[in-house]
Amino acid sequence: MYWGGNPAECHPRHFTKYTIMQKSKFLPRGRKDRTMVLVDIRETKSAKAADIFLQIKPGKDFELSRTLKPLEAVRRFYVDSIVHSPIFLETIIKTIGESRVLLGSDWPFVPWKPSPGGWVENLQSLTQEEKEKILWRNLETLLKL
């Protein structure tokens, strides 16, 4: 998270080499494993690179910082993957992470074609690792199996 800065122009080497693109042991896919959030009063080059850009009015930093606390609480919940929209599922994953999404059945439900699991498997926007987490790995972790 960058707050009140423009690292793309002020610190371009740090921005690309160390914080955004760099791959590591815990983030092997580099940029794909990161969500960049930028909070600033103006739209800059950094805002264009951000996954989430929060443009605020001058002097409103405190109010925004107070609203971020509930967002952290939401990241402790698990969410059902049956949301009937690939775009909505992508938004959920981007907001709280794929490790907090579980395969649901919406039981009782009107039969799906394909099944809820088949729907997740067919999503082109998810990696195989994300699909496995949603389909079974996250539940395995939650239940400590």
N, C-alpha and C positions, 0 to 999 in steps of 0.2 A: 504494500500500500504506500503510495506517495501522497503526501498531504501538502498542498500549497507550494508545489515546485514544478519545474519543467525539466526533468532529467534528460530527455531526448536532446535538448539543446545545451543545458548547463553541464551535464556530465555524460556525454554520448558514449564514451568508452565503457564507463561503469554500467550504464543502462543496458547496453547490448552484450557486453562480455560477462558481467557478473550477476546481474539481477534478473534479466528476462530470458535470455537465450541459453544460458549455461546449463549443461547437463551435469548430473551428479549421481552419486550412489542412491540417494533417496528420491531424486527426480530424474529418472533416466531418459525421459522424453523431452527434457528441456522446456521449451515454451508451452508445449501441450499439457504439462503437469502443473502449470502455474495459472493463477488468475491475477491479472494486474488491475488494481483499483487505483484511480487517481481522483483526488479531491482538490479542486482549484476554483478560483473565481473566473478564470477565462479558459477558453478552449485553445489548447496549444498542440504542438506536434506530439507531445506525450499523450494527450487526450485521444488522439487518433489511434495510438498503439494500445490503449487501455481496453481491457475487456469490459470494465465498468467505469464510466466517467460520471462523477457527481459534481455538477457545476453548482456552486453555492454563491449566495450574495456576500459581499464583503461584510465581515463581522459576524457571520452566522455559523462559524466553526463550532462553537459550543453546542448549539442546538443540534447540529448534525451528530456530534460525538455522543450526545445523549440518546439519539435514535438508533445508533449502531449496536447498543447493548442488547436490545431484543433480537436483532438479527443473529447475534452469537447464540442466544438461547434456542432459536429455531434450528441451528446446526446440531443440536443435541437430539432432535427428533429423527425418526425413520419415516419415510414417505413411500406410499404405494406407487408402483410403476404404472398402474392402469389409469392413465390420465387422458386416454383417447386422442392424443395429439403428440406427434414427434417433437414439434417445436416447444410445447409445454414441458415435455420430459427433458429436453435439452436445457431449458431455462432452469428447471429444478436442479439438474446436475451441476450447472454452472454456479448456481447460488449456494447450494449446500454440499455438493460433491456426490459422486456416484457411490461412495461408500455408505451413504445414508438412504439409499433407495433399495427397496425390497420388491420382489415379485409378488403381486397380489392377485386375487382371483375375483374380487367383487362378488363373492358368493352371498346369496343366490344371484345369479346374473343370467342375462340372455346369452346364449352360446356365441362365442366369438369364432370367426373364421378369418385368420388363423387363431389359435388359442392365445391366451395372454403371453405365455412363454414364447410361442411362435412369433407373436407381434414384436417382442423385444429382440428376438434373434434376427428378424428381417430388417431391423432399423439400420440403414446404411450410415447414419451419422454417428453411431457408437462403435468404438473399437471392440475387438474380441474380449479384451480384458474387462472393459466396462460392462459388456453383456454378461460375462461370467460372474462379476460381482453382483449385478442385479438379480440374476437368475438363481444363484445359490451361495456364492462365497460370503456375501454380506450377512445372510441368515446364519451361516455356519459360524461366523465370527460373533454375531450377536448372542447366539445360543452356546457359544464356547464349546463347539463340537470338535 
